[in-house]
Amino acid sequence: MVTPRLVVAAASSGAGKTTIATGLMAALSARGLAVSPHKVGPDYIDPGYHALATGRPGRNLDPFLTSEEAVAPLFRHAADGCDVAVVEGVMGLFDGVTGGGDFASTAHVARLLSAPVVLVVDCASAGRSIAAVVHGFLTYDPNGHGPVGIGGVILNRVGSDRHEEICREAVAELGLPVLGVLRRRADLATPSRHLGLIPVAERRPDALEAVRRLGETVAASCDLDALLALARTAPPLHADPWEPGAEVARVGDGPVVAVAGGPAFTFGYAEQSELLEAAGARVVAFDPLRDEDLPEGVRGLVIGGGFPEMYAAELGGNKRLMDAIAAFTGSVAGSPAKPGSPRAGHRANGHGSVAGSPAKPGSRADRYGPVYAECAGMLYLAGELDGVPMCGVLDATAAMTPKLTLGYRRAVAVADSALTRVGERVRGHEFHRTAMTPPRGGTPAWQWTAEGPEGFVQGNVFASYLHLHWAGSPRIAERFVAACA
Protein backbone atom coordinates (compact mmCIF):
# COMPACT_ATOMS: atom_id res chain seq x y z
CA MET A 1 0.00 0.00 0.00
CA VAL A 2 1.43 3.39 -0.99
CA THR A 3 0.14 6.47 0.80
CA PRO A 4 1.60 9.72 -0.56
CA ARG A 5 3.23 11.42 2.41
CA LEU A 6 5.57 14.17 3.46
CA VAL A 7 7.10 15.48 6.67
CA VAL A 8 7.04 19.18 7.57
CA ALA A 9 10.23 19.99 9.50
CA ALA A 10 12.25 23.03 10.55
CA ALA A 11 15.60 24.08 11.95
CA SER A 12 14.13 24.80 15.38
CA SER A 13 10.98 25.27 17.39
CA GLY A 14 9.14 28.49 16.62
CA ALA A 15 9.93 28.47 12.92
CA GLY A 16 6.32 27.93 11.87
CA LYS A 17 5.94 24.14 11.54
CA THR A 18 2.54 23.98 13.22
CA THR A 19 1.20 26.94 11.25
CA ILE A 20 2.30 25.51 7.91
CA ALA A 21 1.58 21.84 8.62
CA THR A 22 -1.92 22.59 9.91
CA GLY A 23 -2.57 25.01 7.06
CA LEU A 24 -1.38 22.45 4.54
CA MET A 25 -3.69 19.82 6.01
CA ALA A 26 -6.62 22.26 5.84
CA ALA A 27 -5.77 23.37 2.29
CA LEU A 28 -5.53 19.81 0.99
CA SER A 29 -8.74 18.84 2.79
CA ALA A 30 -10.48 21.83 1.19
CA ARG A 31 -9.55 20.30 -2.17
CA GLY A 32 -11.62 17.28 -1.23
CA LEU A 33 -8.68 15.04 -0.37
CA ALA A 34 -8.71 12.61 2.54
CA VAL A 35 -5.74 13.80 4.62
CA SER A 36 -4.20 11.69 7.38
CA PRO A 37 -2.70 13.97 10.07
CA HIS A 38 0.31 13.02 12.20
CA LYS A 39 2.65 14.60 14.75
CA VAL A 40 6.17 13.49 15.66
CA GLY A 41 6.74 13.21 19.41
CA PRO A 42 4.49 13.16 22.47
CA ASP A 43 2.70 16.51 21.99
CA TYR A 44 -1.06 16.37 22.62
CA ILE A 45 -2.09 19.85 21.51
CA ASP A 46 -1.01 20.14 17.87
CA PRO A 47 -2.95 16.97 16.89
CA GLY A 48 -6.14 18.70 18.06
CA TYR A 49 -5.63 21.39 15.43
CA HIS A 50 -4.74 18.72 12.88
CA ALA A 51 -8.04 17.00 13.61
CA LEU A 52 -9.95 20.23 12.98
CA ALA A 53 -8.11 20.67 9.69
CA THR A 54 -8.79 17.15 8.40
CA GLY A 55 -11.80 15.75 10.22
CA ARG A 56 -9.68 12.78 11.35
CA PRO A 57 -8.02 12.04 14.70
CA GLY A 58 -4.55 13.52 14.98
CA ARG A 59 -2.05 10.68 15.51
CA ASN A 60 1.34 10.78 17.24
CA LEU A 61 4.39 8.94 15.91
CA ASP A 62 6.97 8.51 18.66
CA PRO A 63 9.68 5.82 18.52
CA PHE A 64 10.55 6.39 22.18
CA LEU A 65 7.04 6.03 23.59
CA THR A 66 6.17 3.07 21.36
CA SER A 67 9.14 1.61 19.44
CA GLU A 68 10.94 2.06 16.16
CA GLU A 69 9.16 -1.02 14.84
CA ALA A 70 5.73 0.41 15.69
CA VAL A 71 6.04 3.71 13.81
CA ALA A 72 5.28 2.45 10.30
CA PRO A 73 2.43 0.14 11.44
CA LEU A 74 0.84 2.95 13.47
CA PHE A 75 1.18 5.25 10.47
CA ARG A 76 -0.50 2.72 8.20
CA HIS A 77 -3.26 2.12 10.77
CA ALA A 78 -4.31 5.74 10.30
CA ALA A 79 -3.22 6.57 6.76
CA ASP A 80 -4.22 3.57 4.64
CA GLY A 81 -7.00 4.58 2.31
CA CYS A 82 -6.23 8.30 2.56
CA ASP A 83 -5.16 10.39 -0.41
CA VAL A 84 -2.17 11.93 1.38
CA ALA A 85 -0.57 12.06 4.82
CA VAL A 86 1.06 15.12 6.38
CA VAL A 87 3.44 14.60 9.32
CA GLU A 88 4.34 17.62 11.45
CA GLY A 89 7.80 17.37 12.98
CA VAL A 90 8.97 18.26 16.47
CA MET A 91 11.54 20.92 17.45
CA GLY A 92 14.50 20.98 15.03
CA LEU A 93 14.85 18.30 12.39
CA PHE A 94 17.53 16.34 14.28
CA ASP A 95 16.40 16.99 17.87
CA GLY A 96 15.65 13.71 19.63
CA VAL A 97 16.04 11.97 22.98
CA THR A 98 18.74 13.57 25.12
CA GLY A 99 21.88 11.49 24.83
CA GLY A 100 20.37 9.37 22.05
CA GLY A 101 21.62 11.16 18.95
CA ASP A 102 18.68 11.82 16.66
CA PHE A 103 16.59 8.93 18.07
CA ALA A 104 12.89 9.94 18.14
CA SER A 105 13.65 13.07 16.13
CA THR A 106 11.76 14.23 13.05
CA ALA A 107 14.65 12.96 10.92
CA HIS A 108 14.38 9.54 12.57
CA VAL A 109 10.64 9.28 11.89
CA ALA A 110 11.11 10.52 8.31
CA ARG A 111 13.59 7.67 7.74
CA LEU A 112 11.25 5.11 9.33
CA LEU A 113 8.47 6.27 6.97
CA SER A 114 10.71 6.74 3.91
CA ALA A 115 9.02 10.13 3.64
CA PRO A 116 10.33 13.22 1.83
CA VAL A 117 10.89 16.27 4.02
CA VAL A 118 9.77 19.84 3.46
CA LEU A 119 12.00 22.21 5.44
CA VAL A 120 10.34 25.34 6.86
CA VAL A 121 12.88 28.16 6.96
CA ASP A 122 12.34 31.17 9.23
CA CYS A 123 13.57 34.11 7.16
CA ALA A 124 12.62 36.85 9.62
CA SER A 125 16.18 37.95 10.43
CA ALA A 126 18.21 36.61 7.50
CA GLY A 127 18.67 36.83 3.76
CA ARG A 128 21.28 34.88 1.78
CA SER A 129 22.46 33.26 5.01
CA ILE A 130 19.49 30.91 4.89
CA ALA A 131 21.37 29.02 2.17
CA ALA A 132 24.04 28.06 4.69
CA VAL A 133 21.38 26.85 7.12
CA VAL A 134 19.60 24.79 4.48
CA HIS A 135 22.91 23.43 3.15
CA GLY A 136 23.76 22.20 6.64
CA PHE A 137 20.48 20.33 6.92
CA LEU A 138 20.92 18.87 3.44
CA THR A 139 24.32 17.38 4.21
CA TYR A 140 24.26 16.62 7.95
CA ASP A 141 24.46 12.87 8.58
CA PRO A 142 25.05 12.21 12.29
CA ASN A 143 24.49 8.44 12.26
CA GLY A 144 25.73 7.37 8.86
CA HIS A 145 22.25 6.68 7.51
CA GLY A 146 22.72 9.17 4.71
CA PRO A 147 21.38 12.72 4.61
CA VAL A 148 17.66 13.22 5.17
CA GLY A 149 15.74 13.49 1.90
CA ILE A 150 14.79 17.17 1.86
CA GLY A 151 12.64 17.72 -1.21
CA GLY A 152 12.04 21.45 -0.95
CA VAL A 153 11.67 24.42 1.36
CA ILE A 154 8.92 26.76 2.45
CA LEU A 155 10.07 30.27 3.30
CA ASN A 156 8.27 31.67 6.35
CA ARG A 157 7.99 35.20 7.76
CA VAL A 158 9.29 36.89 4.61
CA GLY A 159 9.11 40.65 4.89
CA SER A 160 8.90 42.07 1.35
CA ASP A 161 9.14 41.28 -2.36
CA ARG A 162 12.86 42.10 -2.32
CA HIS A 163 13.39 39.89 0.76
CA GLU A 164 11.62 37.05 -1.03
CA GLU A 165 13.77 37.50 -4.12
CA ILE A 166 16.98 37.31 -2.06
CA CYS A 167 15.84 34.17 -0.23
CA ARG A 168 14.66 32.45 -3.39
CA GLU A 169 17.98 33.09 -5.11
CA ALA A 170 19.88 31.68 -2.13
CA VAL A 171 17.86 28.45 -2.09
CA ALA A 172 18.06 28.08 -5.87
CA GLU A 173 21.86 27.92 -5.60
CA LEU A 174 21.40 24.67 -3.64
CA GLY A 175 19.25 23.12 -6.35
CA LEU A 176 16.16 22.92 -4.12
CA PRO A 177 12.70 24.12 -5.10
CA VAL A 178 10.91 26.77 -3.07
CA LEU A 179 7.48 25.22 -2.51
CA GLY A 180 5.92 28.19 -0.75
CA VAL A 181 6.47 31.65 0.68
CA LEU A 182 4.53 33.00 3.66
CA ARG A 183 4.74 36.66 4.59
CA ARG A 184 4.87 37.96 8.15
CA ARG A 185 1.32 38.06 9.53
CA ALA A 186 0.54 38.57 13.19
CA ASP A 187 -3.04 37.34 12.71
CA LEU A 188 -1.78 33.83 11.99
CA ALA A 189 -0.37 33.41 15.50
CA THR A 190 -2.13 30.83 17.66
CA PRO A 191 -2.80 31.55 21.35
CA SER A 192 -0.45 29.87 23.81
CA ARG A 193 0.17 29.48 27.53
CA HIS A 194 2.70 27.89 29.87
CA LEU A 195 2.67 24.45 28.23
CA GLY A 196 2.35 25.54 24.59
CA LEU A 197 -0.66 26.19 22.38
CA ILE A 198 -4.12 26.46 23.90
CA PRO A 199 -5.95 23.17 23.18
CA VAL A 200 -8.70 23.13 20.59
CA ALA A 201 -11.34 22.05 23.13
CA GLU A 202 -10.83 25.29 25.07
CA ARG A 203 -11.40 27.61 22.12
CA ARG A 204 -13.17 25.55 19.47
CA PRO A 205 -15.09 28.38 17.69
CA ASP A 206 -11.92 30.48 17.44
CA ALA A 207 -9.84 27.42 16.56
CA LEU A 208 -12.10 26.54 13.64
CA GLU A 209 -11.72 30.03 12.25
CA ALA A 210 -7.95 30.01 12.84
CA VAL A 211 -7.56 26.69 11.01
CA ARG A 212 -9.71 27.95 8.13
CA ARG A 213 -7.49 31.04 7.79
CA LEU A 214 -4.35 28.90 7.91
CA GLY A 215 -5.70 26.73 5.11
CA GLU A 216 -6.52 29.73 2.94
CA THR A 217 -3.10 31.28 3.58
CA VAL A 218 -1.20 28.10 2.71
CA ALA A 219 -3.33 27.52 -0.38
CA ALA A 220 -2.54 31.04 -1.58
CA SER A 221 1.14 30.96 -0.60
CA CYS A 222 2.29 27.42 -1.42
CA ASP A 223 2.38 25.27 -4.55
CA LEU A 224 -0.03 22.54 -3.48
CA ASP A 225 0.42 20.61 -6.72
CA ALA A 226 4.20 20.53 -6.24
CA LEU A 227 3.79 19.47 -2.60
CA LEU A 228 1.46 16.64 -3.64
CA ALA A 229 3.90 15.59 -6.35
CA LEU A 230 6.66 15.44 -3.74
CA ALA A 231 4.43 13.38 -1.42
CA ARG A 232 3.82 10.90 -4.23
CA THR A 233 7.54 10.15 -4.51
CA ALA A 234 7.37 8.19 -1.23
CA PRO A 235 7.87 4.44 -1.81
CA PRO A 236 5.70 1.61 -0.44
CA LEU A 237 5.99 0.90 3.29
CA HIS A 238 6.76 -2.74 3.97
CA ALA A 239 4.89 -3.01 7.26
CA ASP A 240 1.47 -4.32 8.19
CA PRO A 241 -1.00 -1.84 9.72
CA TRP A 242 -1.13 -1.77 13.52
CA GLU A 243 -4.21 -3.61 14.79
CA PRO A 244 -5.36 -3.04 18.40
CA GLY A 245 -7.05 -6.45 18.40
CA ALA A 246 -3.69 -8.09 17.78
CA GLU A 247 -2.12 -6.25 20.72
CA VAL A 248 -4.58 -7.25 23.46
CA ALA A 249 -6.84 -10.19 24.28
CA ARG A 250 -10.57 -9.62 24.60
CA VAL A 251 -11.10 -9.94 28.35
CA GLY A 252 -14.37 -8.06 28.83
CA ASP A 253 -17.90 -8.14 27.50
CA GLY A 254 -18.78 -4.48 27.27
CA PRO A 255 -17.89 -2.96 30.68
CA VAL A 256 -18.31 0.81 30.49
CA VAL A 257 -15.04 2.74 30.74
CA ALA A 258 -15.58 6.47 31.25
CA VAL A 259 -12.81 8.66 29.81
CA ALA A 260 -12.58 12.26 31.02
CA GLY A 261 -12.68 14.95 28.34
CA GLY A 262 -13.82 18.51 27.87
CA PRO A 263 -11.67 21.65 28.16
CA ALA A 264 -9.90 20.60 31.38
CA PHE A 265 -8.79 17.14 30.20
CA THR A 266 -7.61 17.36 26.60
CA PHE A 267 -4.48 15.19 26.63
CA GLY A 268 -4.91 11.71 25.21
CA TYR A 269 -3.87 9.43 22.38
CA ALA A 270 -6.52 7.91 20.11
CA GLU A 271 -4.96 4.45 20.42
CA GLN A 272 -5.86 4.29 24.12
CA SER A 273 -9.60 4.07 23.46
CA GLU A 274 -9.01 1.72 20.53
CA LEU A 275 -7.08 -0.68 22.77
CA LEU A 276 -9.73 -0.50 25.50
CA GLU A 277 -12.41 -1.33 22.95
CA ALA A 278 -10.33 -4.16 21.49
CA ALA A 279 -10.05 -5.61 25.00
CA GLY A 280 -13.84 -5.60 25.22
CA ALA A 281 -14.72 -2.29 26.88
CA ARG A 282 -17.35 0.22 25.84
CA VAL A 283 -15.69 3.64 26.00
CA VAL A 284 -17.87 6.62 26.98
CA ALA A 285 -16.67 10.23 27.35
CA PHE A 286 -17.61 12.52 30.23
CA ASP A 287 -16.77 16.15 31.02
CA PRO A 288 -15.86 16.86 34.67
CA LEU A 289 -16.65 20.53 34.13
CA ARG A 290 -20.26 19.97 33.09
CA ASP A 291 -21.44 16.45 33.88
CA GLU A 292 -22.80 16.02 37.40
CA ASP A 293 -22.88 12.22 37.28
CA LEU A 294 -20.65 9.48 35.94
CA PRO A 295 -21.95 7.62 32.88
CA GLU A 296 -24.52 4.97 33.67
CA GLY A 297 -23.09 1.57 34.46
CA VAL A 298 -19.50 2.80 34.68
CA ARG A 299 -16.98 0.13 35.65
CA GLY A 300 -13.69 2.02 35.15
CA LEU A 301 -12.40 5.61 34.93
CA VAL A 302 -9.58 7.03 32.83
CA ILE A 303 -8.68 10.64 33.71
CA GLY A 304 -5.87 11.88 31.51
CA GLY A 305 -3.86 15.06 31.25
CA GLY A 306 -4.81 18.62 30.49
CA PHE A 307 -5.06 21.97 32.23
CA PRO A 308 -7.11 21.51 35.42
CA GLU A 309 -5.24 24.43 37.01
CA MET A 310 -7.02 26.72 34.53
CA TYR A 311 -10.38 25.34 35.64
CA ALA A 312 -9.83 24.61 39.32
CA ALA A 313 -12.76 26.75 40.47
CA GLU A 314 -15.19 25.16 38.00
CA LEU A 315 -13.98 21.64 38.76
CA GLY A 316 -14.21 22.28 42.48
CA GLY A 317 -17.68 23.72 42.04
CA ASN A 318 -18.97 20.48 40.53
CA LYS A 319 -19.13 18.80 43.92
CA ARG A 320 -21.74 16.26 42.90
CA LEU A 321 -19.42 14.68 40.33
CA MET A 322 -16.44 14.77 42.70
CA ASP A 323 -18.54 12.99 45.30
CA ALA A 324 -19.50 10.38 42.69
CA ILE A 325 -15.85 9.81 41.81
CA ALA A 326 -14.90 9.57 45.48
CA ALA A 327 -17.65 7.02 46.02
CA PHE A 328 -16.55 5.09 42.91
CA THR A 329 -13.08 4.69 44.41
CA GLY A 330 -14.53 3.42 47.68
CA SER A 331 -14.46 6.81 49.41
CA VAL A 332 -17.24 8.98 50.84
CA ALA A 333 -17.41 12.67 49.98
CA GLY A 334 -16.09 15.07 52.56
CA SER A 335 -13.74 18.02 52.72
CA PRO A 336 -10.08 16.98 52.87
CA ALA A 337 -8.20 17.81 56.00
CA LYS A 338 -5.10 19.97 56.03
CA PRO A 339 -1.90 18.23 54.89
CA GLY A 340 -0.10 16.68 57.82
CA SER A 341 -3.18 15.96 59.89
CA PRO A 342 -3.96 12.31 60.68
CA ARG A 343 -6.65 12.15 57.99
CA ALA A 344 -5.20 14.66 55.57
CA GLY A 345 -6.81 14.39 52.17
CA HIS A 346 -8.83 11.31 53.14
CA ARG A 347 -12.51 10.60 52.74
CA ALA A 348 -13.80 7.75 54.89
CA ASN A 349 -14.97 4.99 52.59
CA GLY A 350 -17.69 3.55 54.75
CA HIS A 351 -16.14 0.09 54.69
CA GLY A 352 -13.58 0.38 57.47
CA SER A 353 -10.77 2.08 55.51
CA VAL A 354 -9.96 5.54 54.20
CA ALA A 355 -8.96 6.75 50.76
CA GLY A 356 -5.19 7.03 50.72
CA SER A 357 -4.67 3.57 52.21
CA PRO A 358 -4.45 0.58 49.86
CA ALA A 359 -7.49 -1.64 50.22
CA LYS A 360 -6.82 -5.11 51.57
CA PRO A 361 -7.33 -7.87 49.00
CA GLY A 362 -10.86 -9.21 49.25
CA SER A 363 -12.27 -6.11 50.97
CA ARG A 364 -15.27 -4.36 49.46
CA ALA A 365 -13.10 -1.36 48.53
CA ASP A 366 -10.80 -3.64 46.54
CA ARG A 367 -13.73 -4.57 44.33
CA TYR A 368 -14.40 -1.04 43.10
CA GLY A 369 -13.62 -0.38 39.45
CA PRO A 370 -10.11 0.67 38.42
CA VAL A 371 -9.15 4.33 38.02
CA TYR A 372 -6.19 5.35 35.85
CA ALA A 373 -5.11 8.98 36.27
CA GLU A 374 -2.27 10.74 34.43
CA CYS A 375 -0.89 14.12 35.51
CA ALA A 376 -3.99 16.36 35.43
CA GLY A 377 -6.10 13.37 36.42
CA MET A 378 -3.91 12.88 39.48
CA LEU A 379 -4.31 16.56 40.42
CA TYR A 380 -8.08 16.18 40.14
CA LEU A 381 -8.02 13.20 42.53
CA ALA A 382 -5.94 15.14 45.08
CA GLY A 383 -7.25 16.81 48.21
CA GLU A 384 -6.92 20.24 46.66
CA LEU A 385 -5.45 22.09 43.69
CA ASP A 386 -4.12 25.60 44.31
CA GLY A 387 -6.22 25.72 47.46
CA VAL A 388 -9.46 24.58 45.76
CA PRO A 389 -10.91 21.30 47.10
CA MET A 390 -10.80 18.49 44.55
CA CYS A 391 -12.01 14.89 44.79
CA GLY A 392 -9.99 14.14 47.93
CA VAL A 393 -9.22 10.59 46.90
CA LEU A 394 -5.45 10.98 47.23
CA ASP A 395 -3.72 11.97 50.45
CA ALA A 396 -1.94 14.91 48.79
CA THR A 397 -2.36 18.48 47.59
CA ALA A 398 -1.29 20.02 44.29
CA ALA A 399 -0.14 23.52 43.35
CA MET A 400 1.30 25.43 40.42
CA THR A 401 5.05 26.11 40.50
CA PRO A 402 7.41 28.28 38.42
CA LYS A 403 9.29 25.18 37.24
CA LEU A 404 8.50 23.40 34.00
CA THR A 405 9.08 19.65 34.24
CA LEU A 406 9.39 18.22 30.76
CA GLY A 407 11.04 15.19 29.21
CA TYR A 408 11.05 11.53 28.34
CA ARG A 409 11.22 9.02 31.19
CA ARG A 410 12.21 5.37 31.54
CA ALA A 411 10.16 4.11 34.46
CA VAL A 412 9.80 0.90 36.42
CA ALA A 413 6.70 -0.18 38.35
CA VAL A 414 7.33 -0.12 42.10
CA ALA A 415 4.50 -2.44 43.12
CA ASP A 416 1.88 -4.80 41.79
CA SER A 417 -1.40 -3.08 40.96
CA ALA A 418 -4.51 -3.60 38.91
CA LEU A 419 -2.57 -2.31 35.89
CA THR A 420 1.12 -3.07 36.45
CA ARG A 421 3.44 -5.72 37.84
CA VAL A 422 6.39 -4.88 40.07
CA GLY A 423 9.55 -4.46 38.01
CA GLU A 424 7.67 -3.85 34.77
CA ARG A 425 9.39 -1.23 32.61
CA VAL A 426 7.69 1.42 30.49
CA ARG A 427 8.63 4.55 28.57
CA GLY A 428 6.66 7.74 29.09
CA HIS A 429 6.99 11.50 29.40
CA GLU A 430 6.38 14.28 31.91
CA PHE A 431 4.85 17.63 31.01
CA HIS A 432 3.70 19.89 33.87
CA ARG A 433 4.25 22.99 36.02
CA THR A 434 2.65 21.62 39.14
CA ALA A 435 3.91 19.71 42.18
CA MET A 436 2.24 17.18 44.47
CA THR A 437 2.78 17.27 48.24
CA PRO A 438 3.73 14.59 49.08
CA PRO A 439 4.93 13.32 45.67
CA ARG A 440 4.00 9.72 46.44
CA GLY A 441 1.61 7.62 48.47
CA GLY A 442 2.29 4.76 50.85
CA THR A 443 2.45 2.58 47.75
CA PRO A 444 4.02 4.57 44.88
CA ALA A 445 3.40 3.98 41.19
CA TRP A 446 6.73 4.40 39.38
CA GLN A 447 10.42 4.97 39.93
CA TRP A 448 12.47 6.93 37.41
CA THR A 449 14.55 9.50 39.30
CA ALA A 450 17.25 9.50 41.94
CA GLU A 451 14.85 11.42 44.19
CA GLY A 452 12.80 8.29 44.70
CA PRO A 453 9.50 6.86 43.48
CA GLU A 454 6.42 8.92 42.66
CA GLY A 455 2.71 8.50 42.19
CA PHE A 456 -0.03 6.68 44.06
CA VAL A 457 -1.39 3.14 44.08
CA GLN A 458 -4.28 2.65 46.49
CA GLY A 459 -6.92 0.02 46.04
CA ASN A 460 -7.73 0.11 42.33
CA VAL A 461 -6.58 3.73 41.88
CA PHE A 462 -3.38 4.26 39.89
CA ALA A 463 -2.23 7.89 39.61
CA SER A 464 1.03 9.41 38.41
CA TYR A 465 2.61 12.32 36.52
CA LEU A 466 3.80 9.86 33.87
CA HIS A 467 2.06 10.04 30.47
CA LEU A 468 2.03 6.77 28.55
CA HIS A 469 1.25 5.97 24.93
CA TRP A 470 -0.70 2.74 25.40
CA ALA A 471 0.38 1.43 21.99
CA GLY A 472 3.77 1.07 23.68
CA SER A 473 2.26 -0.57 26.78
CA PRO A 474 -0.83 -2.46 25.54
CA ARG A 475 -0.87 -4.80 28.56
CA ILE A 476 -2.17 -1.90 30.64
CA ALA A 477 -5.33 -1.72 28.51
CA GLU A 478 -5.90 -5.45 28.80
CA ARG A 479 -5.40 -5.47 32.57
CA PHE A 480 -7.58 -2.38 32.97
CA VAL A 481 -10.51 -3.98 31.16
CA ALA A 482 -9.99 -7.24 33.05
CA ALA A 483 -10.20 -5.29 36.31
CA CYS A 484 -13.42 -3.66 35.09
CA ALA A 485 -14.90 -6.97 34.08
Buried (B, 14 or more C-beta within 10 A) or exposed (E): EEBBBBBBBBBEEEBBBBBBBBBBBBBBBBEEBBBBBBBBBBBBBBBBBBBBBBEBBBBBBBBBBBBBEBBBBBBBBBBBEBBBBBBBBBBBBBBBBEEEEBBBBBBBBBBBBBBBBBBBBBBEEBBEEBBEBBBEBBEEEEEEEEEBBBBBBBBBBBBEEEBBEBBBEBBEEBEBBBBBBBBEEEEBEBEEEEBBBBBBBBBEEEBEEBBBBBBBBBBEBBBBEBBBBBBBBBEEBEBEBBEBEEBBBEBBEBBBBBBBBBBBBBBBBBBBBBBBBBBBBBBBEBBBBEBEEBBEEBBBBBBBBBBBBBBBEBBBBBBEBBBBBBBBBBBBBBEBBEBEEEBBBBBBBEBEBBBBBBBEEEBBBBBBBBBBBBBBBBBBBBBBBBEBBBBBBBBBBBBBEEEEEEEBBEBBBBBEBBBBEEEBEBBBBBBBBBBBEBBBBEBBBBBBEEEEBBBBBBBBBBBBBBBBBBBBBBBBBBBBBBBBB
